Amino acid sequence: MAQHTDKGRIKENVFFLKTHKTASTVVQNVILRYADHHGLLVGAPAFNDHKFGYSAGKTFHHNQLRKSQHKISILCHHMRFNYEEVKMVMPTQTVFVTIIRDPASLFESFFDYFHWDCDSFARVPHTELGMRLWLNNTKK
């Protein structure tokens, strides 16, 4: 089990809400290694859906977690956040963390990453000028 360090008490209960295009996968991997190193239980999906229904537009529900005899210490996935549902599975002293990115920079990254997968983006060139054209005429 986690112990004290010379820099303070190790956090045993962490909820990390992954967000697109914010380096959240890097942070998630650090958290997962931390959990492994300290013997902390990470919540896992009950079904083959590591995003807890995010892609299908579903909000997180505690029944989406794999059942366990032990209390979950770490939950760190993409999901449509529902505080009441997360609170049901995480201990009261849980630290809640996410990453927020500058909206303009985030949009530029989205435009680049999702350009060919989004019909609305794909109608303009995959360039900075194309992004400006799209921003000036978002209704088409």
LINFEN-V771825 format. One record per backbone hydrogen bond with DSSP energy under -0.5 kcal/mol. NH is the residue of the N-H (numbers start at 0). CO is the residue of the C=O. Records with the same first field share a line. If there is no record, write none. Layout:
BEGIN
NH: CO / CO
END
This chain:
BEGIN
4: 7
7: 4
9: 2
11: 9
13: 11 / 72
14: 94
15: 13 / 74
16: 14 / 96
17: 15 / 76
21: 18
23: 18
26: 22
27: 23
28: 24
29: 25
30: 26
31: 27
32: 28
33: 29
34: 30
35: 31
36: 32
37: 33
38: 34 / 35
39: 34
42: 73
45: 63
46: 63
48: 46
51: 48
53: 50
55: 52
56: 53
57: 52
59: 79
63: 60
64: 61
65: 43
72: 40
73: 40
74: 13
79: 57
80: 78
85: 81
86: 82
87: 83
88: 84 / 85
89: 85
90: 71
93: 90
94: 12
95: 93
96: 14
98: 16
105: 101
106: 102
107: 103
108: 104
109: 105
110: 106
111: 107
112: 108
113: 109
114: 110
116: 113
117: 113 / 114
118: 116
121: 117
122: 118
123: 120
126: 124
130: 126
131: 127
132: 128
133: 129
134: 130
135: 131
136: 132 / 133
139: 136
END
